[in-house]
């Protein structure tokens, strides 16, 4: 039996929403093991003088909990 957990993170990029999602997944993978999927919940951007300065995504990351029982 597998049990999964979901956590939400926000990540950003100066390049694109796709890059922001990739950056978020990459960072999450440094501390979470067993990632099985992600959902982009929201996309928004920081705008300065009518131009996008930063792309932001809110991600829902799903990962399987490890069974540490012997």
C-alpha positions in Angstrom: 0.0 0.0 0.0 1.3 3.4 -0.9 0.5 6.7 0.9 1.1 10.0 -0.7 1.4 13.5 0.6 0.9 16.8 -1.2 2.7 20.0 -0.4 2.4 23.5 -2.0 5.3 25.7 -3.1 5.8 28.9 -5.0 8.7 29.4 -7.4 9.7 32.1 -9.8 11.8 32.7 -12.8 12.9 35.7 -14.9 12.5 33.5 -18.1 9.0 32.0 -18.2 6.3 30.2 -16.3 7.6 26.9 -17.6 11.1 27.7 -16.2 9.5 28.7 -12.9 7.8 25.3 -12.7 11.1 23.5 -13.6 13.0 25.5 -10.9 10.3 24.7 -8.3 10.4 21.0 -9.1 14.2 21.0 -9.1 14.4 22.6 -5.7 11.7 20.4 -4.2 13.6 17.3 -5.4 16.5 18.3 -3.3 14.6 17.6 -0.1 11.6 15.4 -1.1 12.0 11.9 -2.3 9.5 9.9 -4.3 7.9 12.8 -6.2 5.3 11.4 -8.5 3.7 14.5 -10.0 2.9 18.2 -9.8 0.0 20.4 -10.5 0.3 24.1 -11.5 -2.3 25.7 -9.3 -1.8 29.4 -10.3 0.4 31.5 -12.6 1.0 35.2 -12.1 3.7 37.7 -12.8 5.5 40.7 -11.3 5.1 43.7 -13.6 7.3 46.8 -13.6 6.7 49.7 -16.0 4.3 47.6 -18.1 6.8 44.7 -18.6 6.9 41.3 -16.9 9.9 41.2 -14.6 9.3 37.8 -12.9 7.1 34.8 -13.7 5.6 33.0 -10.7 3.9 29.7 -10.3 2.2 28.0 -7.3 2.8 24.3 -7.5 1.2 21.3 -5.7 3.8 18.6 -5.4 2.8 15.0 -4.8 5.2 12.5 -3.3 5.0 9.0 -1.9 5.8 8.6 1.8 8.5 6.0 2.6 7.8 3.1 4.8 10.6 2.9 7.4 9.3 -0.1 9.3 11.6 -3.1 9.5 
